[in-house]
């Protein structure tokens, strides 16, 4: 095992899976934090992170939980193993998108597009700039992603979010360059 800050969590969850014991934890998600009780079935390394696949008592369904979003992890009572489906890890299921984004990205960021979204996520224009196209889940992700390029990206679509990018940049300017 690679020893890092997740190792104790991984070991605890691995033991809980082998001994069929529920786990409880506080979970931090974009919609807020919640207390969860879960029957753990599998540890999955996907999208450069560790996840727990298990039956969530709260949602009464199988769910993926990102280990880095868990705190106060505790092993609880034993449980009877149920039939466990394989998780559907398709991007459409796990990260359903609401917005189709098109953006012009400067060539020096090509490595980043390839790493984060794959070489098929863009086409190279004759001037070297990259026309990026990909689906995003929410407005906040789009705005912060575009802003993370500094001046190296221009959001083309959805056009209605261009103003959100400007407002975001103005707020940063106001915070950092107040007179």
VMD Tcl script that draws the C-alpha trace (Angstrom):
set ca {
  {0.00 0.00 0.00}
  {1.15 3.50 -0.73}
  {1.28 5.38 2.58}
  {-0.40 8.78 2.50}
  {-3.12 10.61 4.41}
  {-5.77 8.29 2.93}
  {-4.06 5.06 3.97}
  {-5.74 4.81 7.42}
  {-9.15 5.45 5.82}
  {-8.52 2.88 3.10}
  {-7.38 0.29 5.64}
  {-10.38 0.91 7.90}
  {-12.80 0.65 4.97}
  {-11.05 -2.44 3.59}
  {-11.39 -4.16 6.98}
  {-15.08 -3.11 7.20}
  {-15.71 -4.61 3.74}
  {-14.02 -7.90 4.68}
  {-15.82 -8.18 8.03}
  {-19.19 -6.92 6.66}
  {-19.53 -4.06 9.09}
  {-21.34 -0.81 8.38}
  {-19.49 2.48 8.48}
  {-20.71 5.92 9.40}
  {-19.19 9.26 8.48}
  {-19.84 12.90 7.80}
  {-19.87 13.53 4.06}
  {-19.11 16.84 2.37}
  {-20.72 17.31 -1.06}
  {-21.51 20.32 -3.25}
  {-25.08 20.29 -1.87}
  {-23.86 20.41 1.73}
  {-22.70 18.09 4.47}
  {-24.61 15.11 5.81}
  {-24.24 12.15 8.17}
  {-24.19 8.81 6.37}
  {-24.47 5.16 7.35}
  {-23.26 2.82 4.62}
  {-22.83 -0.90 4.00}
  {-19.38 -0.89 2.32}
  {-18.86 -3.25 -0.62}
  {-15.90 -2.06 -2.66}
  {-13.07 0.44 -2.86}
  {-12.59 1.91 -6.33}
  {-9.76 4.04 -7.67}
  {-11.23 6.18 -10.44}
  {-10.71 9.74 -11.76}
  {-7.44 9.97 -9.78}
  {-9.27 9.46 -6.47}
  {-10.45 6.71 -4.11}
  {-14.19 6.01 -3.76}
  {-16.31 3.75 -1.60}
  {-19.12 1.83 -3.33}
  {-21.83 0.94 -0.87}
  {-25.48 0.82 0.13}
  {-26.46 4.15 1.67}
  {-29.12 3.82 4.39}
  {-30.08 7.47 3.94}
  {-30.69 7.25 0.16}
  {-31.76 3.59 0.22}
  {-29.63 2.96 -2.84}
  {-26.07 2.20 -3.90}
  {-23.83 5.24 -4.02}
  {-20.21 6.26 -4.62}
  {-18.52 8.25 -1.86}
  {-15.23 10.06 -2.42}
  {-12.88 9.21 0.45}
  {-11.41 12.70 0.71}
  {-14.91 14.06 1.44}
  {-15.39 11.77 4.46}
  {-14.64 12.74 8.06}
  {-15.41 11.13 11.44}
  {-15.28 7.66 9.87}
  {-16.34 4.90 12.27}
  {-16.96 1.17 11.97}
  {-20.40 0.12 13.21}
  {-22.56 -3.02 13.46}
  {-22.43 -6.07 11.19}
  {-24.79 -6.33 8.21}
  {-26.17 -9.05 5.95}
  {-24.63 -8.82 2.51}
  {-27.14 -7.98 -0.24}
  {-26.88 -8.50 -4.01}
  {-24.44 -5.88 -5.20}
  {-24.60 -4.46 -8.71}
  {-21.47 -3.15 -10.35}
  {-21.33 0.64 -10.28}
  {-22.11 2.43 -13.54}
  {-19.02 4.61 -13.83}
  {-19.91 6.10 -17.20}
  {-19.38 9.88 -17.27}
  {-23.02 10.41 -18.28}
  {-24.20 8.65 -15.11}
  {-21.68 9.96 -12.59}
  {-21.21 13.46 -14.01}
  {-24.41 14.27 -15.92}
  {-23.93 17.55 -17.68}
  {-26.37 20.43 -17.95}
  {-24.29 22.76 -20.13}
  {-22.38 22.18 -23.34}
  {-19.31 24.41 -23.20}
  {-17.31 25.73 -26.12}
  {-14.20 27.73 -25.38}
  {-11.12 28.98 -27.19}
  {-8.01 27.96 -25.27}
  {-4.47 29.22 -25.85}
  {-2.03 26.57 -27.17}
  {0.16 26.55 -24.03}
  {-2.73 24.86 -22.19}
  {-3.03 21.93 -24.61}
  {-1.39 19.61 -22.06}
  {-4.09 20.48 -19.54}
  {-6.98 19.76 -21.92}
  {-5.42 16.41 -22.84}
  {-4.84 15.52 -19.19}
  {-8.26 16.61 -17.88}
  {-10.58 15.81 -20.80}
  {-8.68 13.85 -23.44}
  {-7.23 14.75 -26.83}
  {-10.65 14.36 -28.46}
  {-12.10 17.27 -26.41}
  {-10.72 19.93 -28.77}
  {-9.66 20.72 -32.30}
  {-6.68 22.86 -33.22}
  {-7.40 25.99 -35.25}
  {-4.96 27.19 -37.94}
  {-3.69 29.93 -35.58}
  {-2.84 27.27 -32.94}
  {-5.68 28.05 -30.53}
  {-7.79 25.12 -29.36}
  {-11.55 24.94 -29.77}
  {-12.62 23.00 -26.70}
  {-16.05 21.33 -26.40}
  {-17.26 19.44 -23.35}
  {-20.24 19.02 -21.03}
  {-20.25 20.55 -17.54}
  {-22.55 19.89 -14.59}
  {-23.10 23.41 -13.29}
  {-22.46 27.12 -13.88}
  {-20.01 27.48 -10.99}
  {-17.74 24.77 -12.44}
  {-17.71 26.47 -15.84}
  {-16.94 29.94 -14.48}
  {-14.16 28.78 -12.14}
  {-12.69 26.53 -14.84}
  {-12.52 29.36 -17.39}
  {-11.08 31.70 -14.75}
  {-8.39 29.13 -13.88}
  {-6.77 29.86 -17.26}
  {-6.35 33.55 -16.44}
  {-6.43 35.26 -19.83}
  {-5.74 31.99 -21.64}
  {-9.35 31.01 -22.31}
  {-12.43 32.62 -23.81}
  {-15.87 31.16 -23.15}
  {-17.84 31.06 -26.41}
  {-20.86 29.02 -25.28}
  {-23.11 29.13 -23.41}
  {-23.12 32.86 -24.19}
  {-25.31 33.67 -21.18}
  {-22.45 32.62 -18.86}
  {-19.94 35.08 -20.33}
  {-21.39 37.73 -18.00}
  {-20.93 35.37 -15.02}
  {-17.23 35.06 -15.91}
  {-16.94 38.85 -16.02}
  {-18.69 39.24 -12.63}
  {-16.40 36.58 -11.13}
  {-13.31 38.40 -12.44}
  {-14.62 41.75 -11.17}
  {-15.12 40.32 -7.67}
  {-11.53 39.07 -7.65}
  {-10.28 42.46 -8.86}
  {-12.28 44.26 -6.15}
  {-10.93 41.97 -3.39}
  {-7.31 42.18 -4.45}
  {-7.04 45.73 -5.79}
  {-9.07 47.86 -3.43}
  {-7.79 51.42 -3.06}
}
mol new
graphics top color blue
foreach p $ca { graphics top sphere $p radius 0.5 }
foreach p [lrange $ca 0 end-1] q [lrange $ca 1 end] { graphics top cylinder $p $q radius 0.2 }
display resetview
